[in-house]
Amino acid sequence: MDNATAASAADLLYGIEAIADHLQLTKRQTLHLHEKGGLPTFKMGRTVCARRSTLAKHFAAQEAAARGTD
């Protein structure tokens, strides 16, 4: 596995539980956000996944919007 592949794999959160742990939310809260489109998630087969980097950008944009800045 090369460095780019390893970095990409380390960035991946595989499953609602992994995403919930990363966000420090419950599985139910995370599933609800996913179902309502409130998280930038995607599916690999039937498993919900997200990237740490994408989540960080998403929440940074939400924070900037709340402050009224871009």
MARLONU-920454 format. One record per residue: x, y, z of N, C-alpha, C, O in turn; residue number from 1; chain; residue in three letters. Coordinates in steps of 0.1 Angstrom, whole numbers, plus 5000, padded with zeros to 4 digits. Atoms other than C-alpha are relative to their C-alpha. Layout:
! MARLONU-920454
<<X; Y; Z>; <X; Y; Z>; <X; Y; Z>; <X; Y; Z>; NUM; "A"; "ala">
...
This chain:
! MARLONU-920454
<<5009; 4988; 5000>; <5000; 5000; 5000>; <5009; 5012; 5000>; <5018; 5014; 5009>; 1; "A"; "met">
<<4992; 4988; 5000>; <5015; 5033; 4990>; <4995; 5011; 5010>; <4984; 5009; 5016>; 2; "A"; "asp">
<<5004; 4990; 4990>; <5013; 5065; 5011>; <4987; 5007; 4997>; <4979; 5009; 5006>; 3; "A"; "asn">
<<5013; 4994; 5003>; <4984; 5080; 4992>; <4988; 4991; 5003>; <4978; 4995; 5008>; 4; "A"; "ala">
<<5010; 5010; 4996>; <4964; 5048; 4996>; <4998; 4999; 5015>; <4987; 4998; 5020>; 5; "A"; "thr">
<<5001; 5001; 4985>; <4972; 5046; 5033>; <4993; 5012; 5006>; <4985; 5011; 5015>; 6; "A"; "ala">
<<5006; 4988; 4995>; <4963; 5082; 5038>; <4985; 5001; 4997>; <4977; 5005; 5006>; 7; "A"; "ala">
<<5014; 5001; 5003>; <4930; 5077; 5020>; <4992; 4991; 5009>; <4981; 4994; 5013>; 8; "A"; "ser">
<<5006; 5010; 4991>; <4922; 5046; 5040>; <4998; 5006; 5014>; <4988; 5003; 5021>; 9; "A"; "ala">
<<5000; 4994; 4986>; <4930; 5065; 5073>; <4989; 5011; 5001>; <4984; 5013; 5012>; 10; "A"; "ala">
<<5010; 4989; 5001>; <4906; 5093; 5062>; <4986; 4994; 5000>; <4976; 5002; 5004>; 11; "A"; "asp">
<<5013; 5006; 5001>; <4877; 5069; 5057>; <4994; 4995; 5013>; <5000; 4989; 5021>; 12; "A"; "leu">
<<5008; 5005; 4989>; <4851; 5063; 5084>; <4990; 4991; 4994>; <4981; 4995; 4986>; 13; "A"; "leu">
<<5008; 5010; 5006>; <4833; 5031; 5076>; <4989; 4995; 5010>; <4992; 4988; 5019>; 14; "A"; "tyr">
<<5011; 5004; 4992>; <4799; 5027; 5092>; <4995; 5011; 5009>; <5003; 5020; 5013>; 15; "A"; "gly">
<<5006; 4990; 4992>; <4775; 5048; 5112>; <5007; 5001; 5014>; <5009; 5012; 5019>; 16; "A"; "ile">
<<4994; 5000; 4987>; <4792; 5038; 5145>; <5013; 5007; 4999>; <5016; 5014; 5009>; 17; "A"; "glu">
<<4987; 4993; 5001>; <4826; 5050; 5133>; <4998; 5015; 4998>; <5006; 5022; 5004>; 18; "A"; "ala">
<<5003; 4985; 5002>; <4811; 5083; 5121>; <4996; 5006; 5013>; <5000; 5017; 5017>; 19; "A"; "ile">
<<5005; 4995; 4987>; <4793; 5087; 5154>; <5011; 5001; 5010>; <5011; 5012; 5017>; 20; "A"; "ala">
<<4989; 4999; 4991>; <4824; 5080; 5174>; <5009; 5012; 4997>; <5013; 5019; 5006>; 21; "A"; "asp">
<<4991; 4989; 5004>; <4844; 5105; 5154>; <4993; 5014; 5003>; <5000; 5023; 5007>; 22; "A"; "his">
<<5008; 4987; 4997>; <4816; 5132; 5158>; <4996; 5001; 5015>; <4991; 5012; 5019>; 23; "A"; "leu">
<<5004; 5001; 4985>; <4811; 5122; 5195>; <4985; 5002; 5001>; <4980; 5010; 5009>; 24; "A"; "gln">
<<5014; 5000; 5000>; <4774; 5117; 5188>; <4995; 4985; 5002>; <5003; 4976; 5001>; 25; "A"; "leu">
<<5006; 5013; 4999>; <4751; 5087; 5194>; <4998; 4995; 4986>; <4998; 5002; 4976>; 26; "A"; "thr">
<<5003; 5006; 5013>; <4745; 5062; 5166>; <4987; 5005; 4994>; <4986; 5008; 4982>; 27; "A"; "lys">
<<5013; 4996; 5005>; <4709; 5073; 5164>; <5001; 5015; 4995>; <4995; 5018; 4985>; 28; "A"; "arg">
<<4999; 4987; 5004>; <4718; 5110; 5162>; <5007; 5001; 4986>; <5003; 5008; 4977>; 29; "A"; "gln">
<<4992; 5000; 5012>; <4743; 5103; 5134>; <4991; 4994; 4989>; <4992; 5000; 4978>; 30; "A"; "thr">
<<5009; 5006; 5010>; <4718; 5081; 5115>; <4990; 5010; 4996>; <4986; 5011; 4984>; 31; "A"; "leu">
<<5010; 4990; 5003>; <4692; 5108; 5118>; <5006; 5011; 4991>; <5000; 5015; 4981>; 32; "A"; "his">
<<4994; 4990; 5008>; <4716; 5134; 5104>; <5003; 4995; 4986>; <5001; 5002; 4976>; 33; "A"; "leu">
<<4997; 5006; 5014>; <4726; 5111; 5075>; <4987; 4999; 4992>; <4986; 5003; 4981>; 34; "A"; "his">
<<5013; 5002; 5007>; <4689; 5103; 5067>; <4994; 5014; 4995>; <4987; 5014; 4985>; 35; "A"; "glu">
<<5005; 4986; 5003>; <4680; 5141; 5067>; <5009; 5007; 4990>; <5006; 5019; 4987>; 36; "A"; "lys">
<<4991; 4993; 5009>; <4710; 5150; 5045>; <5009; 5010; 5007>; <5014; 5019; 5000>; 37; "A"; "gly">
<<4993; 4991; 4993>; <4727; 5168; 5072>; <5015; 4997; 5002>; <5023; 5005; 5008>; 38; "A"; "gly">
<<4986; 5004; 5000>; <4760; 5150; 5068>; <5005; 4996; 4986>; <4997; 4991; 4979>; 39; "A"; "leu">
<<4995; 5004; 5014>; <4782; 5146; 5037>; <5005; 4985; 5001>; <5017; 4982; 5003>; 40; "A"; "pro">
<<4997; 5014; 4999>; <4781; 5108; 5037>; <4997; 4994; 4986>; <4991; 5000; 4977>; 41; "A"; "thr">
<<5003; 5007; 5013>; <4780; 5082; 5009>; <5000; 4985; 5004>; <5003; 4981; 5015>; 42; "A"; "phe">
<<5001; 5014; 4997>; <4774; 5045; 5007>; <5009; 4992; 4992>; <5012; 4994; 4980>; 43; "A"; "lys">
<<4992; 5011; 5006>; <4797; 5016; 4999>; <4992; 4988; 5002>; <4992; 4982; 5013>; 44; "A"; "met">
<<5010; 5011; 4999>; <4772; 4989; 4992>; <4989; 5005; 5009>; <4982; 5014; 5006>; 45; "A"; "gly">
<<5011; 4996; 4990>; <4748; 4991; 5022>; <5006; 5007; 5012>; <4998; 5011; 5021>; 46; "A"; "arg">
<<4994; 4994; 4988>; <4773; 5007; 5046>; <5002; 5015; 4997>; <5007; 5019; 4987>; 47; "A"; "thr">
<<4999; 4986; 5001>; <4772; 5044; 5052>; <5015; 5004; 5004>; <5020; 4999; 5014>; 48; "A"; "val">
<<4986; 4996; 4998>; <4807; 5060; 5050>; <5001; 5015; 4999>; <4992; 5022; 4994>; 49; "A"; "cys">
<<4997; 4985; 5001>; <4822; 5095; 5054>; <5016; 5001; 5000>; <5023; 4992; 5005>; 50; "A"; "ala">
<<4985; 4997; 4999>; <4857; 5110; 5051>; <5002; 5011; 5011>; <4994; 5021; 5012>; 51; "A"; "arg">
<<4997; 4990; 4989>; <4871; 5128; 5081>; <5003; 5014; 4994>; <4997; 5024; 4999>; 52; "A"; "arg">
<<4997; 4987; 5006>; <4884; 5156; 5058>; <4988; 5006; 4995>; <4986; 5019; 4996>; 53; "A"; "ser">
<<5013; 4994; 5005>; <4850; 5161; 5042>; <4991; 5005; 5011>; <4985; 5015; 5010>; 54; "A"; "thr">
<<5008; 4996; 4988>; <4833; 5162; 5076>; <5006; 5013; 5005>; <4998; 5022; 5009>; 55; "A"; "leu">
<<4994; 4988; 4994>; <4858; 5188; 5088>; <4997; 5012; 4991>; <4994; 5023; 4996>; 56; "A"; "ala">
<<5004; 4989; 5009>; <4852; 5210; 5057>; <4985; 5003; 5001>; <4982; 5015; 5001>; 57; "A"; "lys">
<<5015; 4997; 4998>; <4814; 5206; 5061>; <4997; 5008; 5012>; <4990; 5018; 5012>; 58; "A"; "his">
<<5002; 4993; 4988>; <4815; 5217; 5097>; <5006; 5014; 5000>; <5001; 5023; 5007>; 59; "A"; "phe">
<<4993; 4986; 5001>; <4839; 5246; 5090>; <4991; 5009; 4992>; <4989; 5021; 4995>; 60; "A"; "ala">
<<5009; 4992; 5008>; <4815; 5258; 5063>; <4987; 5004; 5008>; <4982; 5015; 5007>; 61; "A"; "ala">
<<5012; 4997; 4992>; <4785; 5255; 5087>; <5003; 5011; 5010>; <4995; 5019; 5013>; 62; "A"; "gln">
<<4996; 4991; 4990>; <4804; 5274; 5113>; <5002; 5014; 4994>; <4998; 5024; 5000>; 63; "A"; "glu">
<<4998; 4987; 5007>; <4814; 5302; 5088>; <4986; 5006; 4997>; <4984; 5018; 4998>; 64; "A"; "ala">
<<5014; 4995; 5003>; <4777; 5304; 5077>; <4993; 5006; 5012>; <4986; 5016; 5011>; 65; "A"; "ala">
<<5006; 4995; 4987>; <4766; 5308; 5113>; <5005; 5013; 5004>; <4998; 5021; 5010>; 66; "A"; "ala">
<<4994; 4987; 4996>; <4790; 5336; 5118>; <4998; 5011; 4989>; <5000; 5023; 4992>; 67; "A"; "arg">
<<5003; 4991; 5011>; <4779; 5352; 5085>; <5012; 5003; 4992>; <5013; 5014; 4985>; 68; "A"; "gly">
<<4988; 4998; 5008>; <4814; 5349; 5069>; <5001; 4988; 4990>; <4996; 4977; 4992>; 69; "A"; "thr">
<<4997; 5011; 5010>; <4826; 5328; 5039>; <5014; 4997; 5000>; <5018; 4988; 4993>; 70; "A"; "asp">
